[in-house]
Structures are given as structure tokens and as C-alpha cells.
């Protein structure tokens, strides 16, 4: 899975140094040959709420095409940086949804599980193998609401990311929010700058 992800990142961010990319692929292949597997989640949670942490069900909302608000409950992943968690009053959290919610065929599900779909992230660990992260439904919460919920036991911190899980998270979020735009849009941007 990770080798496919390196290829995927290369196709989206082609400026990645080819030597570094090849070394990463070799390391991944060797890791698998040795019978090892990557752990994206830590065996124990980090001491405090951190970026990438997955929490128990909380309400999320989004607006449908007709303008009506849809509210649903799901596990959540904190996408705010750890320093923002410490210093800001709001947290950004995205839903972690059951795989049944994925709208796509078997090929699409394989793409999801190989982490080749921009706005989704998948963890193969048993605890989350039936779920995926949806970056497209970012919700903002008052930090006090979430922290008090955790302290009162109404919300549970379920998992923290390992280092490799955190890197996957950062790359997925970067690809989703900051990938290179198409040539036509970039051309228009350049034209506007040149005309100023």
C-alpha cells in the first residue's frame, strides 16, 4: 500500500526528488520483504490532544444543494496543528466515516484503500480498517467544548498517529488542500499578476 502511495504522491507532486523517491520505494519493499508491516496508529495515545488524534462520535454538519443543513454523528480526526490546539479557541475536525458511506464501486474502494483519492485517507489497522477519513467535511468547534467533553468522559480520545501515520496524514492533507493547479488556471493567475 505505501509503495503505491509513493507513486501516487509522485504523480501529484512531480517535483519530489527522484533519488529520494526511489530510496523510499526500496525501503518500503525491504520493509515488506522482512515481514514487517507499517503501524499508522500508536499502541498508546499521546499524552494530550494532538493533531491527527481520532476521537469518538461528535456531531458534524454540512449543507445540501437545496440549502438544508444535514447533521450526522461520526468519529472525528483533529486536523488543527498541535500548537493551534494549545493556543487557539477553535479546533478543526473532519469525520471518520464507516466504509459503507463510501459512494463508489469496488475499483473505487481499492483506490480509497490505496490512499489514491485526494479527499480521503484510509488506515489498514484492524481498529480502523472499516473506516475512512473525509477531509472534505471540515467542521470547526470551540476547543472548550471538545476538551470539556473529553475531560467529562462524553468524548473519548481513541487513537493517536504514529510517525509514519502522521507523515501519511500530512501528505494527504497537503495533496487535498495544496496540490498543483491545472495549467489553465495557473496561466490565468500569471496573466493577472503581469497585468497589475
Secondary structure, 3 states (H helix, E strand, C coil): CHHHHHHHHHHHCCCCCHHHHHHHHHHHHHHHHCCCCCCCECCCCCCCCCCCCEEEEEEEEEECCCCCEEEEEEEEEECCCHHHHHHCCEEEEEEEEEHHHCCCCHHHHHHHHCCCCCCEEECCCCCCCCEEEEEEEEEEEEHHHHHHHHHCCCCCEEECECHHHHHHHHHHHHHHHHCCCCHHHHHHHHHHHHHC
